[in-house]
Structures are given as structure tokens and as C-alpha cells.
């Protein structure tokens, strides 16, 4: 693992991040000894019938600004960047490949993608460009289309991209049995992005994820961790898990 980065942000501190105020940023650091991933939500548009992005705004961040945000992240010593959108066809194979190339050309950084259900050709091109993981984002059990996701896991296996699952609302423990049945390979990450159930249910789901996948890494949003810290801290391993800090500019949120 890379050197641990201690990071803490709330809404006011996110203004600090976007204003490049490093002195104030250091004052915001808490004693949370996590490796950190920076997340950029590049689009609030949807082509999918199932909502993927939590933003209520319709927006797209242009590639130049995405690259600037990525430099802001890597300049802080963060070694993993999650590029997240809905099924927005504007961000096609060439544009996402360009963004990956541009970011990796300026820093030694791991790129993790979550850009909806995509074709085998798109996934292959992003793997070649330098992406290492791809997250499947399912908001609730009702959106779980077994055949669609089974085929998508097959695509990931063919490309060599490691699989991650982004977990949001209204998911049951049966979710993990479904994933295990259809993934055809080990899932490397479970990303707990937001959650509406009780604190004890969140703790139980993290525990269940690790029981089903003993080698999995948990990524948890800083907002969720801050809200439920004392309930889930015992389920988190600071040597293998990550804290996801949102670097999306406030004007898009």
C-alpha cells in the first residue's frame, strides 16, 4: 500500500480543497490513519433508466477541468482517483481514454472508473489507457438485472480490469450472494458511497462483504465514515481499506 494520507473534509473544507489553500487544508486533518482516494463526479447526466449519479443537477465537467482537479488530488500525495459518472454517452471511449492518459502522464496514480454499463470495446480501450479497476454501481436491489450484470462481469474478465462494486441504498445481505454467483471472479473493492439504512445495518453489510470476499478492500466515503464512525470503525482495516474524499467542485453538487 502507499503511504497513509490523513484526510478530513466537510462541506466547508471542500471549499478549501477547491481554493488550493494548503495551509487551511492541513488544519482540517484529523487523526484518521487511512489511505485516501480522491473522487471526481464528472457528470450529472443520465442515459440509463436506472439513476446512477446521486447529483440532482445536470452537468458535465470538461476534460481540462477534470485534469486540473486530478492534479489538485495528486499534488496532495493521493495515489488513487475514482472517476465517476452515470451512463453519459458524451464521455465516450476516446474522451475517457484521453483523460486517463493525461492524468497518468503527470502523476503515478491509480485510475478507478465508474461510468455505467459500457461496451467491451470501451472497457478494453480504458484498460489500455491505464485504468486498473471498474466499479459497477447499483443503487438498490430493484435495479439488479441479473443477466445484464452477469454479462458485464464477463466483459470485465475479458479486459483484465478488476471489478469493484459501488454500494448505495436499500441493499440486502442477499446482494452479496447475487454478486458472488454472477461475478465469475473475485471482486476487489466494495465502495460504500451513501446509505440510508441504520448504522447497525451498515456495519453488518460491511462485515458481510468481508465474509463473502476475505481479500476485498472497502472504500468508504468520508461523509459516511464521519457520520457512522463509531459504528463501523471496527469493521475497517486501515492497512487495506480507503477513505474516499470528494473533490468535485461545489458548483456542480
Secondary structure as the mmCIF struct_conf table of DSSP 4:
data_model
#
loop_
_struct_conf.conf_type_id
_struct_conf.id
_struct_conf.beg_label_comp_id
_struct_conf.beg_label_asym_id
_struct_conf.beg_label_seq_id
_struct_conf.end_label_comp_id
_struct_conf.end_label_asym_id
_struct_conf.end_label_seq_id
HELX_LH_PP_P HELX_LH_PP_P1 UNK A 2 UNK A 4
HELX_RH_AL_P HELX_RH_AL_P1 UNK A 11 UNK A 18
TURN_TY1_P TURN_TY1_P1 UNK A 19 UNK A 20
HELX_RH_AL_P HELX_RH_AL_P2 UNK A 22 UNK A 27
TURN_TY1_P TURN_TY1_P2 UNK A 28 UNK A 28
BEND BEND1 UNK A 31 UNK A 31
STRN STRN1 UNK A 35 UNK A 41
STRN STRN2 UNK A 43 UNK A 43
BEND BEND2 UNK A 48 UNK A 50
BEND BEND3 UNK A 56 UNK A 57
STRN STRN3 UNK A 60 UNK A 60
HELX_RH_AL_P HELX_RH_AL_P3 UNK A 63 UNK A 74
TURN_TY1_P TURN_TY1_P3 UNK A 75 UNK A 77
STRN STRN4 UNK A 80 UNK A 84
BEND BEND4 UNK A 87 UNK A 87
TURN_TY1_P TURN_TY1_P4 UNK A 89 UNK A 90
BEND BEND5 UNK A 91 UNK A 91
HELX_RH_AL_P HELX_RH_AL_P4 UNK A 93 UNK A 106
BEND BEND6 UNK A 107 UNK A 107
STRN STRN5 UNK A 110 UNK A 114
BEND BEND7 UNK A 117 UNK A 117
HELX_RH_AL_P HELX_RH_AL_P5 UNK A 120 UNK A 129
TURN_TY1_P TURN_TY1_P5 UNK A 130 UNK A 130
STRN STRN6 UNK A 131 UNK A 138
BEND BEND8 UNK A 140 UNK A 140
HELX_RH_3T_P HELX_RH_3T_P1 UNK A 141 UNK A 143
HELX_RH_AL_P HELX_RH_AL_P6 UNK A 146 UNK A 159
TURN_TY1_P TURN_TY1_P6 UNK A 160 UNK A 160
HELX_LH_PP_P HELX_LH_PP_P2 UNK A 161 UNK A 161
STRN STRN7 UNK A 162 UNK A 167
BEND BEND9 UNK A 169 UNK A 170
TURN_TY1_P TURN_TY1_P7 UNK A 173 UNK A 173
HELX_RH_AL_P HELX_RH_AL_P7 UNK A 174 UNK A 183
BEND BEND10 UNK A 184 UNK A 185
STRN STRN8 UNK A 187 UNK A 192
BEND BEND11 UNK A 197 UNK A 197
HELX_RH_AL_P HELX_RH_AL_P8 UNK A 199 UNK A 212
TURN_TY1_P TURN_TY1_P8 UNK A 214 UNK A 215
HELX_LH_PP_P HELX_LH_PP_P3 UNK A 216 UNK A 216
STRN STRN9 UNK A 217 UNK A 221
HELX_RH_AL_P HELX_RH_AL_P9 UNK A 222 UNK A 232
HELX_RH_3T_P HELX_RH_3T_P2 UNK A 233 UNK A 235
TURN_TY1_P TURN_TY1_P9 UNK A 238 UNK A 240
STRN STRN10 UNK A 242 UNK A 246
BEND BEND12 UNK A 248 UNK A 248
HELX_RH_3T_P HELX_RH_3T_P3 UNK A 250 UNK A 252
#
